[in-house]
């Protein structure tokens, strides 16, 4: 048993290293963004401040139809990705049923590492895991946006003259829930980005490693160093 395991590791050490490296990039980036978004200028940091200002304005409006429409629009976006993810998963499961045909096509491509059937199936399973993760994140985000709608509807109207402490409590809780929902949606989107990197593994392990680094760079550049962030920071509301 041990000798078989050692033989498997020796014959697949590069693929195993590439897979561990990919997972480390994926999980490491998610952990990094969740920690840094608290006090570091980035899209998540800026958007939380905008959401807090939005909720503060929503609670002093007599008519909150606009605000519920905003939440409904966000829910539609999340629902689209959740349903699309199911279609992608169905396609990946179908690919497992036609492994021999797909494997023959891939082995004819330049730079292909001539994967075995078992290696091909592991690569497809990695993609399935990514999209299953994304589906759970999208559906949880969808439920949280639904909770945001209920929380906005349950907040006291201005005519009832709630205290400043009560209003601030509602603003904090609703904006935090909205940011939680948005964070889960973002993590679902990131699974799509990293799925693009995982496609490189069908060629060879070095392409997977290179694309993993490239996706991390693209995501970091957009979330922490982009012109979009600069525009948002220029008009950042005080909270």
Buried (B, 14 or more C-beta within 10 A) or exposed (E): EEEEEEEEEEEBEBBBEBBEBBBEBBEEBBEBBEEBBEEEBBBBBBBBBBBBBBBBEBBEEEEBEEBBEBBEEBBEBBBEBBEBBBEBBEEBEEBEEEBEEBBEEBEEEEEBBEBEEEBBBBBBEBBBBBBBBBBBBBBBBBEBBBBBBEBBEEBEEEEEEBEEEBBEEBBBBBBBBBBBBBBBBBBBBBBBBBBEBBBBBBBBBBBBBEBBEBBBEEBBEBBBEBEEBEEBBEEEEEE
